[in-house]
Amino acid sequence: MKTPELLKFLLGLKLRKLRFEKGLSLQALSQLSGLSSSYLNEIEKGKKYPKVDKLILLAKSLKIRLEDLKGGAVDKSIVPLTDFLSSDFFKTFPLETFGMNRGDLFDLMSNKPEKFASLIATFVGLARHYEMEPQEFSKLALRSYRESKEHHFPDIEETALEFRKKVLGRQNRPLDEKLLADFLKNYINVSIYTLKANKLPVWPPGDAIYLDGKKPKILFHEDLDRSSRLFFLSKELGKVALGLKRESFIDLAYDTGTFVERKNDLMNYAFACALLWPRDQFEKSLREFLAEKVFSEKKLLSFLGEGPFLPEIFIQRMTQVFPQMLGIKKLFYLKFDTYEKTSFNKKNCAENLFYVTDELHLSHHHFPHENRMGQHYCRRWSSLNTLKEWMDEGRPCRPETGYYGSLKVQKSRLVGTSETYFCVTLATQEMKRGDFKGNPYSVTLGLSLDDELKEIMKFWDDPSIPEKIVGKTCETCPVNDCLERAVPASLLKRKEKKDQERDVLKAFLKNTSFKTL
C-alpha cells in the first residue's frame, strides 16, 4: 500500500521525467499551466500533492492523460526505489538520528532516480547474498551511530555522576548490588526476586528479566553472578535516570529489537559503565597504568578489579576514555564468541569456532571485523589465541585478583603493511548455574601503535610483549610458515593463479604479432 508520502514522491518523479521528455523548463511549464515555478518545484521534490484541478492543468500542459500523471504505475527502472520506499525498513529507519529527514532523502533520489534505484537494488542484492536478516540493518545503523559519536556521550556521563552521588549519599565506596537494589526499590518501587531455574519455562540470555507495570519487577536466575546482577541493576537505573522509552525487553534479549530500542539500550549501557566506573577515577587509574615502564599483567588485572569485574565493561570503558580523555582515537573494539560445541562435530568445531558479535571502529575500519563469507579469522590475533588458551587450559584462576580468564597483550602487525596495533585481550566464559558453562568469549581493545600512543604508553617497547605478523583470514593470508593456520590460503592461491595467467597472456600478446600465430 502506497502512503501519501510515497504518492507525493512518485508524482514528483513522473512530473520531472515528463517535463524533461517534453523539453520544458520549470518556467516554461509554469507559463503553460499557470502554476508558479516554486510550486512546481515543490511538487517535483515530493513535498506537495496538488488537488485534482491543478493536476488537470498539468496534464493538459504536458498533453497527456490525467491517469498517466496521477496513477501509481512507474517505470521498471525505478521499481527497486518504490519497493524500498514501501518497505518496513524505510518506514522505521531513524534518518533523523543521522541528521537527515525524509525530504532530504527524496531530494537525493529525485535528482537521479534511475541511478539511485540501481544503487538501492545493489544494496538489497548484497543483503540477500549475505543472508542479512532485517534486524541486521538496525544493528549496522546502531554501530554507525555509535562510531559517529566516537562512543562518547557527555550528557550521560554527567547524569550518571549525579545519580552515583544520590545512591551513595556521603559514603565513599564502590557501588554494590544491595545499594542499587535498595535505591531502585525506594526510587521507582521496583521489586527484585531471585528465582529457581524451573520457575520459568526458559530463561533469556543474561538470566535476568525486567517486567514493566505499575509495580515493576526484576527477576534474577538463582545462579546469576553478582557482577552481572550489579550491571543489570545499573542499566535499569539508567532507564529511569535518562527518561528513555522502555524497550521490549524480551525482543532485545533475543536480539530482535528495533533501532530505537537498540539505541536506548546503548544509552543505558553507557550510563551503567559511567555509574560503576566514574570517568575521572577510571582515567586516573588508566594513566597510572600506562605510565609504567614495564607491562604488568598483575597491575592490569588489579585495575580490572576496581570495577564490576566484567571484562566486556572494562574494555568498553577504555574505548570511551581513550578517545575523549587521552586523545587516542585510532582504535577498535571486538567481541568474539564461540558456537556451542554440541552443534557441531569435532572437525567443524575446530574450524568454525569463532565469530564477531560486537565491534567498534574509530577513525577507520580496522581489521578484524565481522565477515559473512564463511572465512576463518587469522588465529594469530590475540582475540583468538587468548580465547583458545582459555578453552584449552581449563579455566585457570588468577590468584592475585580472583579473575577467572586469560589475559594477553600483543603487538599485531598486518602482513604486507607497517600498520601495527597494540592489542589487549581478556577471555573468559559466561557463568551458568554458578559455573563456567556458557559459551567462551573474548573482548579486545586494539590501539594503533603510532607516535601519539607511544607518548602516553611508556611500556610500548617492553621486550616481553610479543609481536606477531597477522593476516585477515586464513583463506587470504600470504604467510607461508603459519603454524596456527586453520585452513589453506585457497582464495589467495586462486587469485595468484588468475593474476599469473593474466600477466602471462598480456605479455605474450604484447610481444607477439598476429602473423606469427
C-alpha positions in Angstrom: 0.0 0.0 0.0 1.4 3.4 -1.1 1.4 6.0 1.6 0.6 9.7 1.0 4.3 10.5 1.4 5.2 7.9 -1.3 2.5 9.1 -3.7 3.9 12.7 -3.4 7.3 11.4 -4.3 6.1 9.3 -7.2 4.1 12.2 -8.7 7.3 14.4 -8.4 9.4 11.8 -10.2 6.7 11.5 -13.0 6.3 15.2 -13.4 10.1 15.8 -13.6 10.5 12.9 -16.1 7.6 14.1 -18.3 8.9 17.7 -18.2 12.3 16.6 -19.4 10.9 14.5 -22.2 8.9 17.5 -23.4 12.0 19.7 -23.2 10.3 22.1 -20.8 12.0 24.1 -18.1 10.1 24.9 -14.9 9.5 28.4 -16.1 8.1 27.1 -19.4 5.7 24.6 -17.7 4.7 27.4 -15.3 3.6 29.6 -18.2 1.7 26.7 -19.8 -0.1 25.6 -16.6 -0.5 28.9 -14.8 1.2 27.4 -11.7 4.2 29.1 -10.2 7.7 27.7 -10.7 8.3 27.4 -7.0 5.1 25.4 -6.6 6.1 23.1 -9.4 9.5 22.6 -7.8 7.8 21.6 -4.6 5.8 19.0 -6.4 8.9 17.6 -8.1 10.7 17.3 -4.8 7.8 15.3 -3.4 6.7 18.0 -0.9 3.3 18.9 -2.4 0.4 16.9 -3.9 -1.9 19.2 -5.8 -5.6 19.0 -5.9 -7.4 17.5 -9.0 -8.0 20.8 -10.7 -4.3 21.6 -10.7 -3.4 18.0 -11.9 -5.8 18.5 -14.8 -3.9 21.7 -15.7 -0.6 19.9 -15.6 -1.9 17.0 -17.7 -3.2 19.4 -20.4 0.0 21.4 -20.4 2.0 18.2 -20.9 -0.5 16.8 -23.4 -1.0 13.5 -21.5 -3.9 11.8 -19.8 -4.6 12.6 -16.2 -4.3 8.9 -15.3 -0.8 8.8 -16.7 0.2 11.6 -14.3 -1.5 10.6 -11.1 -1.6 6.8 -11.5 0.6 4.5 -9.3 2.4 2.8 -12.2 6.1 3.6 -12.5 8.9 2.7 -15.0 10.6 -0.6 -14.4 13.9 1.2 -13.9 12.7 2.7 -10.6 10.7 -0.2 -9.2 13.5 -1.0 -6.7 13.2 2.5 -5.4 9.4 2.3 -4.9 9.9 -1.2 -3.3 12.5 0.3 -0.9 10.2 3.3 0.0 7.3 0.9 0.7 9.4 -1.4 2.9 9.2 -1.6 6.7 13.0 -0.8 6.7 12.4 2.6 5.2 9.4 3.3 7.4 11.2 2.6 10.6 14.8 3.7 9.8 15.6 6.7 12.0 17.0 9.2 9.5 16.8 12.0 12.0 19.4 10.3 14.2 21.9 10.8 11.4 20.9 14.4 10.7 18.6 13.7 7.8 14.9 13.6 7.2 12.6 12.1 4.6 12.7 15.3 2.5 16.5 15.2 2.3 16.4 11.6 1.0 13.7 12.4 -1.5 15.8 15.3 -2.8 18.7 12.9 -3.4 16.5 10.3 -5.1 14.6 12.7 -7.3 17.8 14.1 -8.8 18.9 10.9 -10.5 16.1 8.3 -9.7 17.3 5.6 -12.1 20.8 5.6 -10.7 19.6 5.7 -7.1 17.3 2.8 -7.9 20.2 0.9 -9.2 22.2 1.6 -6.1 19.3 0.5 -3.8 18.9 -2.7 -5.9 22.6 -3.4 -5.4 22.4 -2.9 -1.6 19.4 -5.2 -1.4 21.1 -7.8 -3.5 24.1 -7.7 -1.3 22.0 -8.1 1.8 20.2 -11.1 0.3 23.5 -12.6 -0.9 25.0 -12.5 2.6 21.7 -13.6 4.2 21.2 -10.5 6.2 18.1 -10.6 8.3 16.1 -7.3 8.7 17.3 -6.8 12.2 20.9 -6.8 10.9 20.2 -3.4 9.3 19.3 -1.8 12.7 22.4 -3.4 14.2 24.6 -1.8 11.5 22.8 1.5 11.9 23.5 1.4 15.6 27.1 0.6 15.0 27.4 3.6 12.6 25.7 5.8 15.1 28.0 4.8 17.9 31.1 5.3 15.8 29.8 8.7 14.6 29.6 9.8 18.3 33.1 8.3 18.9 31.3 6.2 21.6 31.2 9.2 23.8 28.0 10.6 25.4 29.0 13.5 27.8 25.4 14.2 29.0 25.1 10.6 30.1 28.4 10.8 31.9 27.2 13.8 33.9 23.8 12.2 34.7 25.5 9.0 35.8 27.7 11.0 38.1 24.7 12.8 39.7 22.9 9.5 40.3 26.0 7.9 41.8 26.0 10.7 44.4 22.3 10.1 45.1 22.8 6.4 45.6 26.0 6.7 47.7 25.0 9.8 49.7 28.0 10.6 51.8 29.5 7.2 51.5 32.9 6.9 49.7 32.9 3.4 48.5 32.2 1.3 45.4 28.6 0.6 44.4 27.3 -2.8 45.2 24.2 -4.8 44.5 22.4 -4.0 47.8 22.9 -0.3 47.5 21.5 -0.2 43.9 18.6 -2.6 44.8 17.6 -0.5 47.8 17.7 2.7 45.8 15.6 1.2 42.9 13.0 0.0 45.5 12.7 3.4 47.0 13.0 5.4 43.8 10.6 3.5 41.4 9.1 0.9 43.8 10.7 -2.0 41.9 10.6 -5.4 43.5 13.5 -7.8 43.0 13.2 -11.5 43.1 15.6 -14.4 42.8 14.0 -17.4 41.2 15.0 -21.1 40.8 15.7 -22.2 37.3 12.5 -24.2 36.9 10.2 -21.3 37.8 10.3 -20.2 34.1 9.9 -22.4 31.0 13.1 -20.8 29.6 15.5 -18.1 30.7 16.6 -15.4 28.3 20.2 -14.7 27.5 21.6 -12.9 30.6 19.4 -14.9 33.0 17.6 -11.7 34.1 14.2 -10.2 33.2 12.5 -6.8 33.7 8.7 -6.8 34.0 7.1 -3.4 33.5 3.9 -2.2 35.1 2.5 -0.2 38.0 4.7 -2.4 40.2 7.7 -3.3 38.1 9.7 -6.4 38.9 13.2 -7.7 38.3 13.7 -11.5 38.1 17.1 -12.9 38.6 18.1 -16.5 38.0 19.3 -18.0 41.2 22.8 -18.7 39.8 23.4 -15.3 38.2 26.8 -14.0 39.4 27.0 -10.8 41.4 28.8 -8.7 38.8 26.1 -9.4 36.2 23.3 -8.6 38.6 25.1 -5.3 39.5 25.4 -4.3 35.9 21.8 -5.2 35.1 20.5 -3.0 38.0 22.8 -0.2 36.8 21.2 -0.3 33.4 17.7 -0.3 34.9 18.6 2.8 36.9 19.8 4.3 33.6 16.4 3.8 32.1 14.9 5.8 34.9 17.6 8.5 35.1 17.6 9.1 31.3 13.9 9.1 30.9 14.0 6.9 27.8 11.1 5.0 26.5 11.2 1.4 27.8 12.1 -1.1 25.1 10.6 -4.5 24.5 12.8 -6.4 27.0 12.3 -9.9 25.5 12.9 -8.7 21.9 16.1 -7.1 22.9 17.2 -10.0 24.9 16.8 -12.2 21.8 18.5 -9.6 19.5 15.4 -8.6 17.5 14.8 -5.1 18.8 14.2 -2.0 16.6 16.8 0.6 16.0 15.2 3.0 18.6 15.1 0.1 21.2 18.8 -0.7 20.5 19.8 2.9 20.7 18.0 3.3 24.1 19.7 0.2 25.3 23.1 1.6 24.2 22.4 4.8 26.2 21.5 2.7 29.3 24.7 0.6 28.8 26.8 3.8 28.6 25.1 5.1 31.8 25.9 1.8 33.6 29.5 2.0 32.6 29.8 5.6 33.8 27.9 4.8 37.0 30.1 1.8 38.0 33.4 3.2 36.7 33.3 7.1 37.1 35.3 8.8 34.3 37.8 10.7 36.5 38.5 7.6 38.6 39.0 5.4 35.5 41.2 8.0 33.7 43.4 8.3 36.8 43.9 4.6 37.1 44.4 4.2 33.3 47.1 7.0 33.2 48.9 5.4 36.2 48.9 2.0 34.4 50.2 3.5 31.1 53.0 5.4 32.9 54.6 2.1 33.9 57.9 1.4 32.2 57.3 -2.3 32.0 54.0 -4.0 31.3 52.5 -5.7 34.3 49.7 -8.2 33.9 49.1 -8.1 37.7 48.5 -4.3 37.6 46.2 -4.6 34.7 44.1 -7.2 36.4 44.2 -5.1 39.6 42.8 -2.2 37.5 40.1 -4.5 36.3 39.3 -5.5 39.8 38.5 -1.8 40.7 35.2 -2.1 38.8 32.4 -4.7 38.5 34.8 -7.4 37.3 33.2 -7.8 33.9 35.9 -7.9 31.1 33.5 -6.6 28.5 32.6 -3.5 30.5 36.3 -2.9 31.3 37.4 -2.9 27.7 34.3 -0.9 26.5 35.1 1.7 29.2 38.6 2.0 27.7 37.0 2.8 24.3 35.2 5.7 25.9 38.1 7.1 27.9 41.0 6.7 25.4 39.5 9.0 22.7 38.0 11.6 24.9 40.4 11.9 27.8 43.6 10.8 26.2 43.1 11.9 22.6 43.7 8.4 21.2 41.1 7.8 18.5 42.7 5.2 16.2 41.3 2.1 18.0 38.9 -0.8 17.6 36.9 -3.0 20.0 36.0 -6.6 19.2 34.0 -9.3 20.9 34.4 -12.8 19.7 32.0 -15.6 20.7 32.0 -19.3 20.0 29.5 -21.6 18.6 28.1 -24.2 21.0 30.1 -27.3 20.7 27.1 -29.5 20.7 26.0 -28.0 17.4 29.0 -29.4 15.5 31.1 -32.5 15.2 34.7 -32.2 16.4 36.1 -31.4 13.0 33.7 -28.5 12.4 34.2 -27.2 15.9 37.9 -26.8 15.3 37.3 -25.0 12.0 34.3 -22.8 12.6 34.6 -21.9 16.2 34.9 -18.1 16.3 32.6 -15.2 15.1 32.4 -11.5 15.8 29.3 -10.5 17.8 30.2 -6.8 18.6 32.6 -4.3 17.2 33.5 -0.7 17.2 36.0 1.1 14.9 37.1 4.7 15.4 39.0 6.7 12.7 38.6 4.0 10.1 37.5 0.4 9.6 40.3 -1.7 11.1 40.7 -5.5 10.9 39.5 -8.0 12.1 35.8 -7.2 11.5 32.7 -9.2 11.0 32.6 -11.1 7.8 29.8 -13.2 6.3 31.9 -15.1 3.8 32.4 -18.2 5.9 36.2 -17.5 6.1 38.3 -18.3 9.1 39.8 -15.4 11.0 43.6 -15.3 11.4 44.4 -17.3 14.5 47.4 -15.1 15.3 45.3 -12.2 16.5 45.2 -12.1 20.3 41.4 -12.2 20.2 41.5 -15.8 19.1 44.7 -17.2 20.6 43.7 -15.8 24.0 40.3 -17.4 23.7 41.8 -20.7 22.6 44.2 -20.6 25.6 41.3 -20.1 28.0 39.4 -23.0 26.5 42.5 -25.3 26.4 43.8 -24.6 29.9 40.6 -25.3 31.8 39.5 -22.0 33.3 42.6 -21.0 35.3 42.0 -18.5 38.2 44.4 -15.6 38.6 45.1 -15.8 42.4 46.3 -12.2 42.7 42.9 -10.7 41.6 40.5 -13.6 41.6 39.9 -13.1 37.8 38.9 -16.3 36.0 40.1 -16.0 32.5 43.0 -15.5 30.1 44.8 -12.2 29.5 47.2 -11.4 26.7 48.8 -8.3 25.2 50.3 -8.4 21.8 51.7 -6.1 19.1 50.0 -7.2 15.9 51.4 -6.1 12.5 49.1 -6.6 9.5 51.0 -8.7 6.9 52.4 -6.6 4.0 51.9 -3.3 5.8 53.5 -1.2 8.5 50.1 -1.0 10.3 50.7 -2.2 13.9 48.2 -2.4 16.8 48.8 -2.8 20.5 46.1 -5.3 21.5 44.9 -6.3 25.0 42.5 -9.2 25.1 40.5 -10.7 28.0 38.9 -14.1 27.5 36.6 -15.8 29.9 33.3 -17.7 29.8 29.6 -16.9 30.6 28.5 -18.1 34.1 25.7 -20.6 34.0 24.2 -22.1 37.2 27.2 -21.0 39.3 29.8 -22.4 37.0 31.5 -21.5 33.7 29.1 -23.5 31.5 28.2 -20.7 29.0 30.0 -20.0 25.7 33.6 -18.8 26.0 34.2 -15.3 24.6 36.9 -12.7 24.3 37.0 -8.9 24.2 39.8 -6.9 22.6 40.9 -3.3 22.6 43.2 -2.6 19.6 45.2 0.7 19.6 47.1 1.9 16.6 50.8 1.9 17.7 51.7 5.4 16.4 53.6 8.3 18.0 50.6 9.6 19.9 50.2 6.2 21.7 53.9 5.8 22.3 54.0 9.2 24.1 51.3 8.0 26.6 52.0 4.3 26.8 55.5 4.1 28.3 55.8 0.3 28.1 55.1 0.1 24.4 58.6 -1.2 23.6 58.8 -3.7 26.5 60.6 -6.7 25.0 58.3 -9.1 27.0 55.3 -8.1 24.8 55.2 -10.5 21.9 54.9 -9.2 18.3 53.2 -11.1 15.6 52.6 -10.7 11.9 48.8 -11.2 11.4 46.6 -11.7 8.5 42.9 -11.1 7.8 41.5 -14.6 7.1 43.3 -17.9 6.6 41.9 -18.1 3.1 43.5 -14.8 2.0 46.7 -14.9 4.1 50.2 -15.0 2.4 52.1 -16.1 5.5 53.6 -19.4 4.4 55.1 -20.7 7.7 52.0 -20.1 9.8 51.6 -22.9 12.4 48.2 -21.5 13.6 46.6 -21.7 10.2 43.1 -23.3 10.3 42.7 -23.9 6.5 44.9 -23.4 3.4 45.0 -20.0 1.7 42.7 -21.2 -1.0 41.3 -17.8 -2.1 44.8 -16.3 -2.2 46.1 -19.2 -4.3 43.2 -18.8 -6.7 43.8 -15.1 -7.1 47.5 -15.6 -7.6 46.8 -18.2 -10.3 44.4 -15.8 -12.1 46.9 -12.9 -11.8 49.7 -15.0 -13.2 47.7 -16.2 -16.1 46.5 -12.7 -16.9 50.1 -11.3 -16.8 51.5 -14.1 -19.0 48.7 -13.6 -21.6 49.2 -9.8 -21.6 53.0 -10.2 -22.1 52.5 -12.8 -24.8 50.0 -10.7 -26.8 52.2 -7.6 -26.4 55.3 -9.2 -27.8 53.6 -11.4 -30.5 52.3 -10.3 -33.9 49.2 -12.0 -35.2 51.1 -13.0 -38.4 53.2 -15.5 -36.3 50.1 -17.1 -34.7 
